[in-house]
Structure formats: structure tokens, C-alpha cells
Amino acid sequence: MTATPSFADWGGKPAIVMGTGGVTTFAELETESNRFARLFRRLGLNAGDVLAVCVENRPEFLQAACAAMRSGLTFVPISAKLTAAEIAFIVVDSGAKALLTSPGIGDTFPTLPSLLTKITLVSIGPARPGFTSWPDERTDLPAAPIADEAVGSEMLYSSGTTGRPKGIRYRTRPGEAAGVTESVLSAFRMLDVDGGVIYLCPAPLYHSAPYGWSMATLLLGGTVVVMERFDPEEALALIERHRVTISQWVPTHFVRLLKLPDSTRAHYDLSSLRLAVHAAAPCPVPVKRAMIDWFGPILLEYFGSSEQTALTFIGSAEWLEHPGSVGRCVFGTLHICDDAGEPVAPGTIGQIHSDGAADFFYHNDPVKTARARNGRGWSTVGDLGYLDEDGYLFLTDRKGFMIITGGVNVYPQEIENLLVTHPRVADAGVIGLPDADLGERVTAVIQPLDMADATPGFARELDAWLRRQLSSVKAPKRIIFRAELPRLPTGKMVKHVLREQVMASE
């Protein structure tokens, strides 16, 4: 953004509409974001400082994000599903001076003060030991803008191949801006989206796309309809009730929508929808065909990353002519390269690189930053795919061994590293197996020290042990036992062989 946001001009127009009820007008968003900005200054956060936010879907998340954008702060959204230790790592690694959080994140909330003793903790709720209470502080905070407004930015975290999350930053020249929100605003311009947009957000706001699309909608003066949690029929009801014009999905949402009874699907008026946008994971061809048959030719798929290395788009008509493609590049230039970093011919699978897009780097990790570029300076985040003769991109693999489950990235190495520390586990491999609902199901294959332990009881014990240390999305949905796992003499796990072995035995 080149200027601090101001929402006063849109007055009583709805800005944030919660799925279960409750409306924040633009006048109220202006007031509350000003009060949050004043609180941040009171707590010692000045332009250039970092604010971390770990909050479930609720209006205060977006109010605080808007406050950060008008007070020069770097806004770091954190998943509300992480463990307390995982949250603390991101807070500390980001250099945040304060963490805004909520009792709504669950059992992790009361443990944060003991892990973040040097961080100011603010609760969106009643006063608790170790927390500053936002409701208490809010009462005497003026609603006018702060005197030293400055344009803020964002830093989103993306896990690496080791499982350790890394903050994504951008190098910009004076007057330039980069980031997820800026990318969405650019996309809105290409799609002729204006302030009349009513956007349905069915996913957690702390994820990259829901965050960026929600913020861009508010900056244009549009309305964001936020679901507290996804329910397929309720999503249809919200589209009808609020005359939603743009909705955003992941393939798992489509699967669950399609499983609704025909009578339920036919009951709701979806005629206001102009675009049904989807990304985050490859969408199975039959699922996408069924969605186009139902919603009409309004599906728009894109492929990109938080690093903003490139962006592709493909509309429904194009997709029907190139089924399975994620489109042609509209931001940056794509290159498919072999292992040596050299370009390959159309139709040849290789690692996806790009240039001419955002100049990103990983916060506190120059080594990983360097590894993300080849000798030509082209950047990659590790995806594999190919370009056809017409420049349409097709994805053929994930980032390394990454698992995408329900649209969320899960890195096996972190889970494997934990599993092998269990005293009764000799070896472990974590893979993604096909799942009709989630896309991929996180599956742990365990080699016990003693095969006598290959029992349902030990599997339940391991499951409980893992869930005490991992967020629920990372915890394996299934545990399988094997007498030996396929490893090379170098010690590297041959994951595709492991996956084939497991699937052959199903």
C-alpha cells in the first residue's frame, strides 16, 4: 500500500459480516482500527516494529490488521491451531514486540505467558494473568487516528522442508509495496473487481489467501462475510443471504459441497456469484467438472505462493479446454528447469522457477534464501510441473515431500523427527495418501524397536503422544507398522517406494 487506509468515507456500509451474526460497519472499522493503533503505540510499538496475531476468525483479527497497516507495523498472522510452543517459536523468530491473541484459540492460550516472558501479551477478552485486556484498555482510547500514521506491511510464515516455519519478506524500492494484499489488489484490478464486491471467506483468516483477499476487499470498500468455521450448507446459505459476489475455496470445500444432498444444493439461490475462486491444492478433475456443472463457468483457479514468485490464472472455459491445468502466468515469467537449473522443453517435467516477480527473502535464513534461486537468479519454492506448448502450467508433485491436507501444507520431516525420539520407535516415515475429502491423509509408517509393539494399542499411545506435541492438522490420521522402511545406503528414505508399498497393501 502507498497510503494508510481510511474507512470513514464508507460510513454505515457493512465491512465485516460474521457468519453466525454480527456486523462491523466501515465507520466502526475506522474507529476500532484507530483504537487498536493507539493501543499498540501505548504498548511501545512504533513504526517498523512487529505485531504477531494469533486469533480465531472474529472481527478483531481484521481490525488489528487494519490498525497495523495504518501504524507502520509488520503484521504477522499465526495459525490458531498451532501448539503453544509452535506459536512461541514464530513470535520470537519474527522479532515481535507483542502478541494479540484470544481465549478462543483453546488450551494453548493460558500457557503462552510462561513461554513468552519478554513479549507483551494482549487478550481479546477479559483480564487474565499475564495478559493485557483489550476490552479494558479500549475504554479510554480515543477513536481518532494516531498522529504518526505510517504504512504497514505483513510477514507471513511458510514452513520449510525441515518443518521449521520461515517468515517471508520482500525487497522493495522506495515507493514500492509488496506482499499478499498487494498481490490480491493487483488481481482485483485484472478481474475488474471494485468496491461493490461481497466476498465470502470460508477459511481461517490467518492463512495467506483468506487474509490477503479479505484485506484487499476492505481496502476497496467491499464487504467481507467471514465464516467462523466451514460448514458446506451454511456457506450456501450465506451466499444467498448476503448476495455474495466472490467466494474462495480449496478443493476440500468443493468435495464437501458436492456431498450435500441434491435437494439441499438446489435449495439455495447462488445467482449473485460472479466468481468462485480456488487454489491451495490441485483440484481433482472430476470434482472441478462437477463444480462447473453446478456453479456454472465462474470457477477461477490460480497457482501461486506466499513468496509471490509467480501467479497463474485459468477460467472455467480455458480449463475445460486444458483440464488439469492451473493456467498461464500473469505475474512474473515461468521456467521449468532440470536438476542443474537449465530450462527444459515444453511437456518435460521439472522444477518450477520464475523471474520478474517479487524479490523475496526468508527472514533470519540467508541459506534457505540462497537455495531458493538457481544460477540464473530464477527463484523456486520447490514445486514440480511442466508447461505445454501453449504455456499452460500443469503441476505434477508437491514441494519436496510436502503433504497438502485440506488445503494446509504439512511437512513430514518435523513429524518424523519427533517420532524417532520415542523410546519404542526405531524408524518412521510420514507420507500423504489419497483422501477423497482432504486431498491427502497424513499417514505415519512406524518401524517399532520390537515388532511385538505393532498393535492397535501402541498406535493409540503414539497418537496421543503426538497430539500433545503437534497441532491437530499435523498429527497423523493413521499409523501403520512395518518391520523395515525403504532407505538408501546414504540413509535417505525412498518415499515413493514407501508410498507404493503402503498403497499396494491397502
Secondary structure by P-SEA (a helix, b strand, c coil): cccccccccccccccbbbccbbbbcaaaaaaaaaaaaaaaaaacccccbbbbbbccccaaaaaaaaaaaaaccbbbbbbccccaaaaaaaaaaacccbbbbcccccccccccccccccbbbbbccccccccccccccccccccccccbbbbbbbbbbbbccccbbbbbbbbbcccccccaaaaaaaaaaaaccccccbbbbcccccccaaaaaaaaaaaabbbbbccccccaaaaaaaaaaacccbbbbcaaaaaaaaacccccccccccccccccccccccccaaaaaaaaaaccccbbbbbbcccccbbbbbcaaaaaacccccbbbcccbbbbbccccccccccccccccccccccccccccaaaaaaaccccccccccccccccccbbbbbccccccccccccbbbbaaaaaaaaaaccccccbbbbbcccccccccbbbbbbccccccccaaaaaaaaaaaaacccccccccbbbbbcccccccccccaaaaaaaaaaaac
